Amino acid sequence: MQANSGTGARSPSYCRYTRPGNNPVDGTASLGLTGVEIDFGTGKPRTLWRYDGLKALEPLRANTIDVLLSSRDEPGATLFVQGRAFAASLREHAPHLSARATRWRRARLWLLLIASIVGIVTATMVTGWSPLRFYAGMLPESWRARLGDAARDSMTEGYSQCVDANGTAALARLSERLSKAAPEGVTFDIRVYDWPLMNAFAVPGAKIILTKGLLDKSDSPDEIAGVLAHEMGHAIAMDPEVGMLRSVGLAAGLEVMLGGTGGGLANIGVMLAQLGYSRSAEHEADVEALVLLKNAGISPKGLGSFFARVTKMESDDHSSGPSGWTWLQTHPPAKERAKLVRAQLDYPSTPALDFQSWNELKEICKTTAKSTATKHGDG
């Protein structure tokens, strides 16, 4: 005995069955134990569409008077059935066709989408995974170098490169000492510019810019080594590449990497100079700097002294107006960073440079490479 309910379950309802490429066929539909039974008349075979394979064009509601069905049993075929009673009984036999079930399925899809988004965001926060960092890491070395050249040329436009032979040799010795402590395969290109600004910048391609203002206001080679190690930390993490992709987009990045000179890239160096890294990126660069200094046998106290003086300048900046320490504009507060350095345990170390080499480095701008570009205003 069929466990059907309602008049529509006992009495066949008019239906119209259509298969692709064929004319519609009239018949009757009734609700059987396992599915909708379609009868085309005496002597013709019946067709069964199982309940679990049914789909309805519109969700079945209490006031539904006819239904248009399709089925996994006959892909492409449709069945139009008239009758409020049939629709009501079908809702009981195939509850997944009801409006409530349809709303829940849609809500479930949204919940899954939201959960996926939350999961991706959480994974990004916990693991530090970043799509932009992934894309940056996929860039060929030659492209990153070309992008770094464009950024450095733009950033230092109008300022001559400092090329005194003795100073350049001293810089090379310091760079080599720190580079040996860096991950294998990372090669740094470090240059000094006759720029009164006190700052240092990492640009794409592991290229680093030091300014004369930074050398002039540093008290020891260990301070410069600490700042340089910090910028190396940014370069190792590819923070400049990530910042560039975030700010100018993939299209503009591809333009310069493919040799373009569009106007949209004219200020890419200025943009990178003003780019502020997140606190997390700055902290990671500080941690990497401490690792590099330790592996190179250079005391972190120089970096700590530098942060301590910057902390004082931050205080003076708040109390008496701009101090000219441009480092303050592009890096987060130094007080907590100084605490991180002070927390490091002592280890065997030697000065980053001997006395003579330090003096030679500070005099690196005695000789400069001429620049024909228009000079920026002092920052």
URBEL-V180848 format. One record per run of one state. SS is the DSSP state (H for helix, E for strand, - for the rest). FROM is the first residue (numbers start at 1). TO is the last residue. If there is no record, write none. Layout:
[[SS FROM TO] [SS FROM TO]]
This chain:
[[- 1 6] [H 7 10] [- 11 12] [E 13 18] [- 19 24] [E 25 31] [- 32 34] [E 35 39] [- 40 46] [E 47 50] [H 51 53] [E 54 56] [- 57 59] [E 60 60] [- 61 65] [E 66 71] [H 72 74] [- 75 77] [E 78 82] [- 83 83] [H 84 93] [- 94 94] [H 95 97] [E 98 98] [H 99 127] [- 128 130] [H 131 138] [- 139 140] [H 141 155] [- 156 160] [E 161 162] [- 163 164] [H 165 179] [- 180 188] [E 189 193] [- 194 199] [E 200 203] [- 204 206] [E 207 211] [H 212 216] [- 217 220] [H 221 236] [- 237 238] [H 239 257] [- 258 262] [H 263 265] [- 266 267] [H 268 274] [- 275 278] [H 279 296] [- 297 300] [H 301 320] [- 321 326] [H 327 330] [- 331 334] [H 335 342] [- 343 354] [H 355 362] [- 363 363] [H 364 366] [- 367 367] [E 368 369] [- 370 379]]
